[in-house]
Amino acid sequence: MKFQYKIEAEDFLEFQLYTASKDIIIQKRKLRSWILLPIAFSIMAIFSYLSQSYYLAVYFTVLALVIGVFYPKYFRWRYKKHYASFIGRNYSKRFGQIAELEITKDFIRSIDKVAEGKVKLSEIEYVSETPNHFYIKISTGMSFIIPKRELGPSIDLISEFSRIGVSVQDELNWKW
């Protein structure tokens, strides 16, 4: 099977966010900050209350509650902003460039404006299907990003991967 597609900034951004959401270190960082910040402000509220600074105690209590409730949204916003900036600086010349992908029984061949490469099927770690993309993760750390909007109705990647013996992880419920 052979097909062409283009990758835009949103595709790179969604891939970075997907990768970050699966990274154990980032998950631990988020959880640690989400727990430690409200605890720190609660301790400061207690010390303020004990030193009879009631307004400051109320301030720190409200701050601890606000952080406890809204930190996950802030974390997602901050990472999305960081990755969007990173992608704009580093990948902007790749936006809208036509790439070609060919899947055979032995390898995946990729051709774009700059390079051509072959990847053995045995080197595929996994293929994930999200609501908008297919991600093909290679053992070297490289990944192919395939936007679903670029696939024609005649292209059925799931059956193609099944045909060559590569299972597809169902991540259709994934969202950042």
ChimeraX attribute file (.defattr): number of C-alpha atoms within 10 A of each C-alpha:
attribute: neighborCount
match mode: 1-to-1
recipient: residues
	/A:1	12
	/A:2	12
	/A:3	13
	/A:4	16
	/A:5	19
	/A:6	19
	/A:7	17
	/A:8	14
	/A:9	16
	/A:10	13
	/A:11	17
	/A:12	21
	/A:13	20
	/A:14	20
	/A:15	21
	/A:16	17
	/A:17	19
	/A:18	17
	/A:19	12
	/A:20	17
	/A:21	16
	/A:22	10
	/A:23	11
	/A:24	10
	/A:25	11
	/A:26	13
	/A:27	12
	/A:28	11
	/A:29	11
	/A:30	15
	/A:31	13
	/A:32	11
	/A:33	16
	/A:34	18
	/A:35	15
	/A:36	13
	/A:37	17
	/A:38	22
	/A:39	16
	/A:40	13
	/A:41	20
	/A:42	21
	/A:43	16
	/A:44	18
	/A:45	24
	/A:46	19
	/A:47	16
	/A:48	18
	/A:49	16
	/A:50	11
	/A:51	11
	/A:52	11
	/A:53	14
	/A:54	15
	/A:55	12
	/A:56	17
	/A:57	22
	/A:58	16
	/A:59	16
	/A:60	23
	/A:61	20
	/A:62	16
	/A:63	17
	/A:64	22
	/A:65	16
	/A:66	12
	/A:67	19
	/A:68	17
	/A:69	13
	/A:70	11
	/A:71	19
	/A:72	15
	/A:73	11
	/A:74	12
	/A:75	14
	/A:76	15
	/A:77	12
	/A:78	12
	/A:79	14
	/A:80	18
	/A:81	13
	/A:82	12
	/A:83	18
	/A:84	18
	/A:85	12
	/A:86	14
	/A:87	17
	/A:88	14
	/A:89	10
	/A:90	9
	/A:91	12
	/A:92	13
	/A:93	9
	/A:94	17
	/A:95	16
	/A:96	12
	/A:97	13
	/A:98	13
	/A:99	19
	/A:100	15
	/A:101	20
	/A:102	14
	/A:103	19
	/A:104	16
	/A:105	13
	/A:106	12
	/A:107	17
	/A:108	17
	/A:109	16
	/A:110	18
	/A:111	15
	/A:112	16
	/A:113	10
	/A:114	8
	/A:115	8
	/A:116	12
	/A:117	11
	/A:118	14
	/A:119	15
	/A:120	13
	/A:121	17
	/A:122	12
	/A:123	12
	/A:124	19
	/A:125	15
	/A:126	15
	/A:127	21
	/A:128	16
	/A:129	20
	/A:130	20
	/A:131	13
	/A:132	15
	/A:133	21
	/A:134	23
	/A:135	21
	/A:136	18
	/A:137	17
	/A:138	18
	/A:139	13
	/A:140	9
	/A:141	8
	/A:142	10
	/A:143	17
	/A:144	15
	/A:145	19
	/A:146	23
	/A:147	20
	/A:148	16
	/A:149	11
	/A:150	15
	/A:151	16
	/A:152	11
	/A:153	7
	/A:154	6
	/A:155	14
	/A:156	11
	/A:157	17
	/A:158	15
	/A:159	13
	/A:160	15
	/A:161	16
	/A:162	11
	/A:163	12
	/A:164	14
	/A:165	12
	/A:166	17
	/A:167	15
	/A:168	18
	/A:169	14
	/A:170	13
	/A:171	15
	/A:172	12
	/A:173	8
	/A:174	12
	/A:175	11
	/A:176	11
